Amino acid sequence: MNKTSTTKKITKPINTEMNALLDNKNEFPFEPGKNVINNILNYSKALSIRRSKSMKHFEMVLN
């Protein structure tokens, strides 16, 4: 069975379009939404990592 497409054929146009966008603006054109940033910040506030005698680290999300 012959392949109709390969990953190189698919990703090459995407990479060239993204490079063109990056070259035009001289900065990264994509930004995460405020909701994503708030979720990451809330997770970091609730995350607790402690040392343990029986394990290296113990991770727990506090809610």
Backbone as JSON, one array per atom type, in Angstrom:
{
  "sequence": "MNKTSTTKKITKPINTEMNALLDNKNEFPFEPGKNVINNILNYSKALSIRRSKSMKHFEMVLN",
  "N": [[0.84, -1.17, 0.0], [0.65, 2.17, -0.89], [1.94, 5.2, 0.49], [0.11, 8.16, 0.93], [0.77, 10.58, 1.96], [3.42, 12.13, 3.81], [5.06, 12.83, 6.94], [6.96, 14.79, 6.56], [6.06, 16.12, 4.26], [3.76, 17.23, 5.27], [4.5, 18.79, 7.54], [6.39, 20.61, 6.58], [5.19, 22.81, 5.03], [3.76, 24.0, 7.16], [5.78, 24.73, 8.97], [7.2, 26.6, 7.42], [5.27, 28.6, 7.12], [4.9, 29.41, 9.77], [7.48, 30.33, 10.36], [7.58, 32.5, 8.62], [5.66, 34.16, 9.78], [6.89, 34.64, 12.25], [9.22, 35.99, 11.43], [8.17, 38.34, 10.39], [7.06, 39.74, 12.56], [9.01, 39.81, 14.52], [8.77, 38.8, 17.04], [7.2, 36.39, 19.21], [4.21, 35.33, 17.87], [2.04, 34.08, 19.07], [0.09, 33.77, 21.97], [-0.67, 32.54, 25.23], [-4.0, 32.21, 26.52], [-5.72, 34.24, 29.0], [-7.11, 32.64, 30.76], [-5.7, 30.23, 30.68], [-3.25, 30.98, 31.79], [-4.11, 31.75, 34.36], [-5.02, 29.26, 35.29], [-2.6, 27.79, 35.42], [-1.17, 29.31, 37.32], [-2.87, 29.0, 39.57], [-2.65, 26.23, 39.92], [0.06, 26.05, 40.58], [0.01, 27.31, 43.03], [-1.43, 25.51, 44.55], [0.09, 23.22, 44.55], [2.13, 21.03, 46.34], [5.28, 20.03, 47.25], [7.18, 17.78, 48.92], [9.99, 16.54, 50.81], [10.8, 13.13, 51.4], [11.38, 10.37, 53.61], [11.21, 7.72, 52.76], [10.82, 7.96, 50.05], [12.1, 9.92, 47.29], [10.81, 12.44, 46.71], [7.63, 13.8, 47.59], [4.7, 14.49, 46.06], [1.83, 16.54, 46.15], [-1.42, 17.73, 45.49], [-2.99, 20.35, 46.91], [-6.22, 20.98, 47.98]],
  "CA": [[0.0, 0.0, 0.0], [1.45, 3.38, -1.01], [1.6, 6.32, 1.36], [-0.34, 9.33, 0.19], [1.46, 11.75, 2.51], [4.41, 11.85, 4.84], [5.13, 13.93, 7.91], [7.77, 15.87, 5.99], [5.21, 16.89, 3.36], [2.75, 17.95, 6.05], [5.07, 19.77, 8.46], [7.2, 21.62, 5.91], [4.43, 24.06, 4.82], [3.4, 24.6, 8.44], [6.98, 25.36, 9.5], [7.54, 27.79, 6.65], [4.29, 29.65, 7.43], [5.2, 29.92, 11.12], [8.72, 31.12, 10.27], [7.25, 33.77, 7.98], [4.99, 34.97, 10.79], [7.88, 35.06, 13.24], [10.13, 36.95, 10.83], [7.46, 39.6, 10.17], [6.77, 40.45, 13.8], [10.21, 39.8, 15.38], [8.4, 38.29, 18.35], [6.34, 35.22, 19.09], [2.86, 35.86, 17.62], [1.0, 33.33, 19.78], [0.13, 33.94, 23.41], [-1.71, 31.78, 25.92], [-5.11, 33.0, 27.02], [-5.68, 34.57, 30.43], [-7.62, 31.48, 31.49], [-4.6, 29.26, 30.77], [-2.28, 31.53, 32.75], [-4.71, 31.64, 35.69], [-5.01, 27.84, 35.69], [-1.23, 27.42, 35.77], [-0.86, 29.97, 38.58], [-3.64, 28.34, 40.63], [-2.05, 24.92, 40.15], [1.33, 26.21, 41.28], [-0.29, 27.67, 44.42], [-1.97, 24.35, 45.24], [1.04, 22.12, 44.51], [3.03, 20.91, 47.48], [6.31, 19.0, 47.04], [7.91, 17.6, 50.17], [10.95, 15.44, 50.86], [10.32, 11.99, 52.16], [12.44, 9.43, 53.98], [11.08, 6.5, 51.98], [10.88, 8.32, 48.62], [12.85, 11.18, 47.12], [9.9, 13.56, 46.87], [6.21, 13.49, 47.67], [3.94, 15.57, 45.44], [0.41, 16.5, 46.48], [-2.17, 18.92, 45.14], [-3.83, 20.72, 48.05], [-7.47, 21.67, 47.64]],
  "C": [[0.89, 1.25, 0.0], [0.98, 4.45, -0.03], [1.15, 7.49, 0.5], [0.3, 10.61, 0.71], [2.47, 11.28, 3.54], [4.43, 13.02, 5.81], [5.97, 15.08, 7.37], [6.92, 16.74, 5.07], [4.19, 17.73, 4.12], [3.38, 19.07, 6.87], [5.87, 20.86, 7.76], [6.41, 22.9, 5.61], [4.06, 24.76, 6.11], [4.6, 25.34, 9.02], [7.33, 26.63, 8.74], [6.56, 28.93, 6.92], [4.57, 30.25, 8.81], [6.47, 30.76, 11.1], [8.46, 32.46, 9.63], [6.55, 34.69, 8.97], [5.97, 35.49, 11.83], [8.82, 36.12, 12.68], [9.46, 38.31, 10.65], [7.29, 40.4, 11.45], [7.98, 40.6, 14.72], [9.88, 39.44, 16.82], [7.47, 37.11, 18.15], [4.89, 35.68, 18.96], [1.75, 35.18, 18.42], [1.17, 33.51, 21.28], [-0.94, 33.07, 24.04], [-2.8, 32.72, 26.43], [-4.98, 33.26, 28.51], [-6.15, 33.39, 31.28], [-6.52, 30.44, 31.69], [-3.59, 29.72, 31.82], [-2.83, 31.42, 34.17], [-4.73, 30.2, 36.18], [-3.63, 27.39, 36.13], [-0.84, 28.05, 37.12], [-1.59, 29.32, 39.76], [-3.07, 26.96, 40.95], [-0.75, 25.06, 40.93], [1.11, 26.61, 42.74], [-0.73, 26.44, 45.22], [-0.99, 23.18, 45.31], [1.98, 22.17, 45.7], [3.99, 19.75, 47.21], [7.17, 18.95, 48.3], [8.93, 16.48, 50.02], [10.4, 14.34, 51.74], [11.5, 11.08, 52.49], [12.4, 8.18, 53.11], [11.13, 6.74, 50.48], [11.73, 9.58, 48.5], [11.96, 12.38, 47.41], [8.47, 13.05, 46.92], [5.46, 14.69, 47.14], [2.47, 15.41, 45.77], [-0.22, 17.82, 46.07], [-3.14, 19.19, 46.28], [-5.07, 21.46, 47.57], [-8.34, 21.79, 48.86]]
}
